[in-house]
Amino acid sequence: MRENLHRFFRAARGAGVRLSPAESIDAMRAVSKVGFADRAILRDTFLLTLAKTQDEKKALGDCFDLFFDQPEPESPPEDGKAEEQDTQGSSAASDSPGETGGGDEQPEGLGQLAQMLLAQDRNQISAAIATAASAASLSDIRYFTQRGIFSGRILDQMGLQRLRDDLDNLTATNPALAERLTNALDGLRGTVRDTVSQALMLYGREEAENLRNEILRNAPLSRIEPRQVEQMRHLIRQIARRLRERYSKPRKRQRRGHLDVRRTIRRNAAWGGVPFLTAWKRRHRDKPKIVALCDVSGSVARVSDFFLLLIHSLHEVVDDVRSFAFSGHLIEVSDILESKSPEEAMAEIMSKVGFGSSDYGSSLDDFEHGWMNAITPQTTVIVLGDARSNNLDPRADILRRIAERSKRLVWLNPEGRMAWGWGDSEMPRYSTFCTVVRQCATAKQLERAVSDIVASYQ
């Protein structure tokens, strides 16, 4: 049963429930107290010990129902007169015990699987399928293309080859019994297929989601289809969570610095130099600040949506984050993003400054007159945009002053590098004053860029 619990925890993680090893151990201890007799109590035990949000409770409950709901073995079609009445082969028991049991009708020398199928003991068949599935490592299934492979492995583990030999012998000596056994084998195949499909839903979900996410991570953000927008937002939140886990809790040694040997020896002189008390060389870190300027004009609005969502999901890493949006003019949107859901926030931002013709010169001028004092020598300024100013004055002199006041200036451009400098693109002129210039057209590139920025403060 411990192995079954480990498989259940694995399936729960695939369903989106965050489980740590300590939480799994707590759940196993709780299960050892309540036992497995009452399914409802067992289900509530898992919900209380493992789920932390309402969404996780729902996902865990669905996973529990699927995991512990084993497919019922299918009964073979009735023979004799009943077969004439129901040609569809509906499940039913035979008319008399002599026809169903392994009694006198079963010849000697049949294999275990043949005897089991002729007896139609559902509990025995279910137990045999479970044992064969464990032996075939069914929990390792990942893709729907593997269903046939694992079905074959389970049947082989149950003794399919011996059953085929029994069928050949019965076909020559007892055709009626051979037909019954063939029908029972068809029912067994269906039950095994259901078992494999159930396992795929339990253990293949995480792999399928990872494959979907990997495709999305490398897809151009500007070409995301409407039906994929919510999936991409979920992916961006996952990226933000990974960055928080990686950078929000530096190691204790990193926080306290290196051992100061001289001060440690002096402090412990009274104990003969035994280092009861230690002294550390603490490293000074600048208090991180980020100012993000996002172009939300029609050409890059979708990219800015995901970028703003990622930046404002990192408050545990960087305390001071201020965000601005612009197309023809610039406004601060920090309060909007912090107080509203992503959908509501972006709708309000777009209604105010979105989908217009981009004017970088006017927007930079708005920033210089309204918020230039927000930039300090500890500030990293991030500009997300395609640098296309519709042949208007780009005001590169303002960008130069921003670069001089800030710690560094990072420009993330969603366009390919081959397009920089063509048409109304001012990217070559702007890049002169930037510390870092990177193409940022996909979620993967966006994650790398933000990760590098946050890592510089560690």
C-alpha positions, 0 to 999 in steps of 0.5 A: 500500500505504501507503493500505491500511496507513492503513486498517488502522490505522484499523480497528485503532483501531475494534477497540479497539487504542490506536495513537498516530501514533508507533506507526503510523510504527514499524509502517510502518517495520517493515513496510518491512523484512519486506515483504508476501510472508509473511502470517504474518510480517506479522501477527506484525510488527503484533502486536509493534509495535502491541499492548500487552496480551493483549486488544489482541493478540487484537483486533488479530489478529482485525482483521488476519485480517478486513482481509487476507481478501478475499472470493473472487469467486463463480463463476456456475452451470455451463450446458449439461448441468452446469446440469441436474445442479446446479440450485442454481448451484454454483460450477464452471468450464466444461467446456472452455476455449472455453466459459470464456475470452473466445475465439471465443464472446465477440463484439466490442464488449463492455465491460471488465466483461463480458469480465472476467466471461465470462473468470472471471479471479478475480484480475482481478475481485478487483483490480477490486473493490478498485480500485472500493471505493477509488474509492467510499471504502468505508472511510467506511462507518459504518452497516449502512443504508449497505450498499446505497448502497456496493454500488451505488457499487462496481458503478457504478465497475466499469461496471455501466451499460455491462454492462447495455447489453451484456446488452440487446444479447446478449439479442437476438443471443446469448441463451445468452451473455446468460444466462451473463453474467447469472449471472456478474453475480449472482455479482459482486453477491454478492461485492460485498455480502460486501466491503461487509459486511466493510468495515462490520465493520472501519470501522463497529465504532467508530461503532456502539460510540460510538452504544452508549456515547452511549445508555448515557451518557444512560441512568439508572444505576438502570435499567441492565439486567443484560446492560448492566452490564459495558458500563457498567463498561467505559464508566466505565473509559473515562471514568476514562481520559479524566479521567486523560489530561486532568488527570494531566499538567498542562502544564509551563508550568502547573507552573512558573508565569509568568516572573519578569522581575525575578529573571530580569534580576538572575540574568543581569546577568553576561551583559549581561541576556541571559536565559540563565537564567530564573526562574519564579513558582511557584504553590502548589497544595493537595495534593488529597484526596477523601473519598467517602461512598456510600449503597449501600442498595437504592434507589441501590446500582447508582449507587454501584457505578459511582461507586465504580469511577470514583472509584478509577480516578482515583488518578493524578489524586488521590493521597489518595482514601478511600471509605466505604459505608453504608446502616444503618451506615458502613464504609471500603471503600478497601482492598476497592476497591483490592485486588479486582476491581470484581465482587468488591469490590462483592459484598463491600461489599454483603454487609457494608452493602448493600441495607439501609434507609438511615439517614443519621443513624446513618451520619454519626454513625459517620463523625464518631466514626471518621474525622472526623480524615480531613477537612482544609481540603484535603479535598473531601467527596463524598456520593452518595445520595438523602438518604432517611433513612426518617423517622429523625433525619437528623443534619444537624448532623454534616453541618454540621461536616463542611462546616466542616472541609472545603474543600468539600462536594459532594452528588450525588443520583441522584434527579430534582430534582422528588423532592427534599423529598418523602416522607422526603427530607431533601435541602433540609435537607442542601443548606443545608450543601453547596457544590455540589448536583447531580443525578447520575442518568446516566454523563454527569452523573457524568462532568461532576461528577467532572471539575469536582471534579478540575479544581478542583485543577489 
